[in-house]
Amino acid sequence: MSPLLGVKRTCRFALHMSAFDPKRTLDPFLSTRKLIRLAVRASGATMRRRNFLRFIGSAAAWPIAAHAQQSERMRRVGVLIPFPKDNPEGLARIAAFVKELQQLGWTDGRNLQIEYRWDTGDLNFISKAAAELVTLSPDVIFSTSTPALAALQQATRTVPIVFVQVADPVSGGFVASLAKPGGNMTGFTNVDYEMSAKWLGLLKEIAPHVQRVGVIRDPTVTSGVGQYAAIQSAARGFGVEVSALGGRDAGDVEHTVTEFARGSNGGLISVANPLVVSNGNLIISLAARHRLPAIYPFRSFVAVGGLISYGAAPIDAYRQAARYVDRILKGEKPADLPVQGATKFELVINLKTAKALGLSVPSSLLAQANEVIE
């Protein structure tokens, strides 16, 4: 008699045990072929074909289920955006991005880890932050603004990147074409050059007396140069004189706007680029101090005292970006996802600021507005 008679053994491959014994342990990564061999050994010579197939059907599902549970590993997403950490507009946009990811099944702290790097406007910091994110080996990086995207391009050509608020990704060298990006980057543009002419037309409509227009842009950013050129071209039709303002930092903005304000009948256009976003409060303050009608690219400027804005709805772009991030996390390649333009635009007017500037807003313009701040 065996010394183990009467003792239930729990050896993984014990042949005398029933295949359905709950104490039997199956390797969750057994191949189908091994499962079949195991089933034959466990079945004995008398197992009928129907029972054998029933066993295979149920047993084969075990490793699949176990593998599915183990395969839902924590994914990592890097985020690099051009706002200080406590900026309300930046927080609102990121909240929309995160909420959209949650609706798609990705929850920070459960199956997703989000690494944030908040931009201070310092180009050296942007480069350092981009390099840090890449060293974390993220599954995908989400970024906004041309300088941030340029820094990421220098740091990696392999990590998938989704961008928003990049005006001209083709001229910037980030993608081969809008339809077929071809590399590790794709995303959503926020400005086409026709919008630049639209800004000039809206400024003249709300402030008909304007004859001189100062355009605040960063001359080192490709999109800023393109937008300025488009405004210059449109200016002939409006009979206005255009001057380039701005530069690389806040000091340049203040100096050029102050000098421009020494003349009469002036107005400002702030184009969509990081210099304007980083110095929004300064530009609004200068426009009020020198009584200069000014148009801005985003609603957030008008919400804190700017006169008028027209541009792509940024919150919508962040939601769209989350959908691209989701698709990449599920296996799609950035090279196969076309760069898309904005589909939702908003016109916002601040009547309090208009009154302070002595402007009477035409009823036709108010009728076009998506929002009027009183």
C-alpha positions in Angstrom: 0.0 0.0 0.0 1.3 3.4 -0.9 2.3 5.5 2.2 0.2 8.4 0.7 -3.0 6.4 0.5 -5.9 8.6 1.6 -4.0 11.8 1.2 -5.3 14.1 -1.5 -2.3 15.2 -3.6 -2.2 18.7 -5.3 0.7 18.1 -7.7 0.1 20.1 -10.9 0.2 17.1 -13.2 -1.2 14.4 -10.9 -2.7 11.9 -13.3 -5.2 10.3 -10.9 -6.9 13.7 -10.3 -10.0 14.8 -12.2 -9.4 17.4 -14.8 -12.1 19.4 -13.0 -10.7 19.2 -9.5 -10.6 22.7 -8.2 -7.4 22.0 -6.4 -5.6 21.1 -9.6 -3.4 24.0 -10.8 -3.0 24.6 -14.6 -0.2 26.7 -15.9 -2.0 29.8 -17.4 0.3 29.9 -20.3 0.1 26.3 -21.5 -0.1 26.0 -25.2 -3.2 24.4 -26.8 -1.0 21.4 -27.8 0.1 20.8 -24.2 -3.5 21.1 -23.0 -4.5 18.4 -25.5 -1.7 16.1 -24.3 -2.7 16.8 -20.7 -6.3 16.1 -21.4 -5.5 12.8 -23.1 -3.5 11.7 -20.1 -6.1 12.8 -17.6 -9.0 11.3 -19.6 -7.8 7.7 -19.8 -8.6 5.5 -22.6 -12.4 5.5 -22.0 -13.1 9.2 -22.4 -15.6 9.6 -25.2 -14.9 12.1 -28.0 -17.8 14.4 -27.0 -16.6 14.7 -23.4 -13.0 15.2 -24.7 -14.0 18.1 -26.9 -16.1 19.6 -24.1 -13.1 19.4 -21.8 -10.9 21.1 -24.4 -13.4 23.9 -24.9 -13.5 24.7 -21.2 -9.9 24.2 -20.4 -8.6 26.2 -23.3 -10.6 29.2 -22.0 -8.7 29.2 -18.7 -5.3 30.3 -19.9 -6.9 32.9 -22.2 -8.8 34.4 -19.2 -5.7 34.3 -17.0 -3.6 35.9 -19.8 -6.2 38.7 -20.3 -6.1 39.6 -16.6 -2.3 39.7 -16.6 -2.0 41.6 -19.9 -3.9 44.7 -18.6 -0.6 46.3 -17.5 -0.3 49.8 -16.4 0.2 52.1 -19.4 2.1 55.4 -19.2 1.3 58.7 -20.9 3.6 61.7 -20.8 2.0 65.2 -21.0 3.9 68.4 -21.9 1.9 71.6 -22.1 2.7 75.3 -22.3 1.1 76.4 -19.1 2.3 77.0 -15.5 1.0 74.3 -13.2 -1.6 76.6 -11.5 -2.9 78.2 -14.7 -6.7 77.8 -14.8 -6.9 77.5 -18.6 -4.3 74.8 -18.6 -6.0 72.9 -15.8 -9.3 73.1 -17.6 -7.9 71.7 -20.9 -6.1 68.9 -19.1 -9.2 68.1 -17.2 -11.1 67.7 -20.5 -8.3 65.4 -21.8 -8.3 63.2 -18.7 -12.1 63.0 -18.6 -12.2 61.9 -22.3 -9.6 59.2 -21.5 -11.7 58.0 -18.6 -14.7 57.7 -20.9 -12.6 55.5 -23.2 -11.7 53.2 -20.3 -8.4 54.7 -19.1 -8.2 55.8 -15.5 -5.2 57.5 -14.0 -3.9 55.3 -11.1 -5.8 52.1 -12.3 -4.6 51.1 -15.7 -2.9 54.4 -16.7 -0.1 56.5 -15.2 0.1 60.1 -16.4 3.4 62.0 -16.1 3.0 65.8 -16.3 5.5 68.4 -17.2 4.2 72.0 -17.1 5.9 74.6 -19.3 7.3 77.7 -17.7 8.0 79.4 -21.1 11.7 78.8 -20.7 13.0 77.0 -23.9 15.8 75.3 -21.8 13.2 74.0 -19.4 11.1 72.6 -22.3 14.0 70.7 -23.7 14.8 69.2 -20.3 11.2 68.3 -19.7 10.9 66.6 -23.1 14.1 64.6 -22.4 12.8 63.5 -19.0 9.5 62.3 -20.4 11.3 60.2 -23.0 13.5 58.5 -20.4 10.4 57.3 -18.6 9.6 55.1 -21.6 6.0 56.2 -22.0 3.6 54.4 -24.4 2.7 57.8 -25.9 3.3 61.5 -25.2 0.7 64.2 -25.5 2.0 67.7 -26.3 0.9 71.1 -27.3 2.7 74.0 -28.9 5.3 74.1 -31.6 8.4 74.6 -29.3 7.3 71.7 -27.1 6.9 69.5 -30.2 10.3 70.6 -31.5 11.9 69.6 -28.2 10.3 66.2 -28.2 11.4 65.6 -31.8 15.0 66.2 -30.7 14.5 63.8 -27.8 12.9 60.9 -29.7 11.9 59.6 -33.2 10.3 56.5 -31.9 7.9 57.2 -29.0 4.4 58.0 -30.4 3.4 61.6 -29.9 0.0 63.2 -30.2 -0.1 67.0 -30.5 -2.6 69.9 -30.5 -2.3 73.6 -31.2 0.5 73.3 -33.7 -0.3 75.7 -36.6 1.8 74.2 -39.4 3.2 70.7 -38.6 4.3 70.1 -42.3 6.4 73.3 -42.6 7.7 72.7 -39.1 9.1 69.4 -40.2 7.0 67.3 -37.8 5.0 65.3 -40.3 5.5 64.4 -44.0 1.9 65.4 -44.9 -1.4 66.0 -43.1 -3.0 62.9 -44.7 0.0 60.6 -44.1 2.2 61.8 -41.2 4.7 59.0 -41.8 6.7 59.3 -38.5 6.0 59.0 -34.8 3.8 62.2 -34.6 0.3 63.1 -35.4 -2.4 65.3 -34.0 -4.6 68.4 -34.6 -3.8 71.8 -36.0 -5.5 74.8 -34.5 -4.8 77.5 -37.1 -4.8 77.8 -40.8 -3.5 80.9 -42.5 -6.9 82.0 -43.7 -7.8 82.5 -40.0 -5.2 85.3 -39.9 -7.1 87.3 -42.4 -10.3 86.6 -40.4 -8.6 88.2 -37.3 -7.9 91.4 -39.3 -11.5 91.6 -40.6 -13.0 91.1 -37.1 -10.7 93.8 -35.7 -11.8 96.3 -38.3 -15.4 95.4 -37.8 -15.3 96.0 -34.0 -13.0 99.0 -34.3 -13.4 100.6 -37.7 -11.1 103.5 -36.9 -8.0 101.3 -36.7 -5.5 102.1 -39.5 -2.4 100.6 -37.9 -2.2 97.0 -36.8 0.6 95.6 -34.6 0.9 91.8 -34.9 2.4 90.1 -31.7 4.3 87.0 -32.7 7.5 85.1 -32.1 9.7 85.5 -35.3 11.5 82.2 -34.5 8.3 80.1 -34.8 7.4 79.0 -38.3 3.7 79.4 -37.8 4.1 82.9 -36.4 6.0 83.9 -39.5 3.3 82.4 -41.7 0.4 84.0 -39.8 2.1 87.4 -40.0 2.6 87.1 -43.8 -1.0 86.2 -44.2 -2.1 89.3 -42.3 0.2 91.4 -44.4 -1.4 90.1 -47.5 -4.9 90.7 -46.3 -4.1 94.2 -45.0 -4.1 95.6 -48.5 -7.8 94.9 -48.9 -8.5 96.7 -45.6 -6.3 99.7 -46.2 -4.3 99.2 -43.0 -0.6 99.3 -42.2 0.9 96.3 -40.5 3.8 96.2 -38.1 5.6 93.2 -36.5 5.6 93.3 -32.7 6.7 90.8 -30.0 9.9 88.9 -30.1 11.3 86.1 -27.8 10.0 87.1 -24.3 7.9 89.3 -22.1 10.4 92.2 -22.3 10.2 92.2 -26.1 6.4 92.2 -26.0 6.2 95.2 -23.6 8.9 97.2 -25.4 7.4 96.8 -28.9 3.8 97.3 -27.9 4.7 100.5 -25.9 6.6 101.9 -28.9 3.7 101.0 -31.2 1.2 102.7 -29.0 2.9 106.1 -29.4 1.1 106.4 -32.8 -2.6 106.9 -33.3 -5.5 104.7 -34.6 -3.7 101.5 -33.6 -4.9 98.0 -32.9 -3.4 94.7 -32.0 -3.6 91.1 -33.3 -2.2 88.4 -31.1 -1.5 85.3 -33.2 -1.7 81.7 -31.9 1.8 80.9 -30.6 3.5 80.2 -27.3 4.8 83.7 -26.8 1.2 85.0 -26.8 -0.1 82.2 -24.6 2.7 82.7 -22.0 2.2 86.5 -21.9 -1.5 86.8 -22.2 -2.1 88.8 -19.1 0.7 91.2 -20.0 -0.7 91.8 -23.5 -4.2 92.4 -22.1 -2.8 94.8 -19.6 -0.8 96.7 -22.3 -3.9 96.9 -24.6 -6.0 98.4 -21.8 -3.3 100.8 -20.7 -2.7 102.2 -24.2 -6.4 101.9 -25.2 -5.6 99.6 -28.1 -8.4 97.4 -29.5 -7.0 93.8 -29.7 -8.1 90.4 -31.0 -6.9 87.2 -29.5 -6.8 83.5 -30.7 -8.6 81.9 -27.7 -11.6 82.6 -25.5 -9.4 82.5 -22.3 -8.0 85.9 -23.2 -11.5 87.5 -23.4 -12.6 85.9 -20.2 -10.0 87.9 -18.3 -10.5 91.2 -20.0 -9.5 90.9 -23.6 -11.8 92.6 -26.2 -12.5 89.9 -28.8 -11.3 86.4 -29.7 -11.8 84.1 -32.6 -10.2 80.6 -33.0 -10.5 76.9 -32.6 -12.1 75.7 -29.4 -9.1 74.4 -27.5 -11.1 72.1 -25.2 -12.5 70.3 -28.2 -9.0 69.7 -29.5 -7.9 68.2 -26.2 -10.8 65.7 -26.3 -9.9 64.8 -29.9 -6.3 64.2 -28.8 -7.4 61.8 -26.0 -9.2 59.7 -28.7 -6.0 59.5 -30.7 -4.0 58.5 -27.5 -6.6 55.8 -26.9 -6.2 54.5 -30.4 -2.4 54.4 -30.1 -2.6 52.6 -26.7 -4.8 50.0 -28.5 -2.2 49.4 -31.1 -2.6 51.9 -33.9 0.5 53.8 -35.3 0.8 57.6 -35.4 2.0 57.3 -39.0 -1.4 55.9 -40.0 -3.5 58.5 -38.2 -4.0 61.7 -40.3 -3.4 65.1 -38.9 -6.8 66.8 -38.6 -7.7 70.5 -38.6 -10.1 72.2 -36.2 -13.8 71.6 -36.7 -15.2 73.8 -33.9 -14.5 77.6 -33.8 -15.8 80.2 -31.4 -16.2 84.0 -31.5 -16.3 85.7 -28.0 -16.8 89.4 -27.3 -16.3 91.2 -24.0 -18.8 94.1 -23.9 -17.3 95.6 -20.7 -13.9 96.0 -22.4 -15.6 97.4 -25.5 -17.3 100.0 -23.4 -14.0 100.9 -21.6 -12.5 101.5 -25.1 -15.4 103.6 -26.2 -16.4 101.0 -28.9 -20.0 100.3 -30.0 -20.2 96.7 -31.1 -22.3 96.3 -34.2 -25.4 94.1 -33.8 -24.4 92.0 -36.8 -21.2 91.1 -35.0 -23.0 90.3 -31.7 -25.3 88.0 -33.7 -22.3 86.0 -34.9 -20.8 85.6 -31.4 -20.8 82.3 -29.7 -20.5 84.0 -26.3 -20.9 87.6 -25.2 -19.3 88.5 -21.8 -21.1 91.4 -20.1 
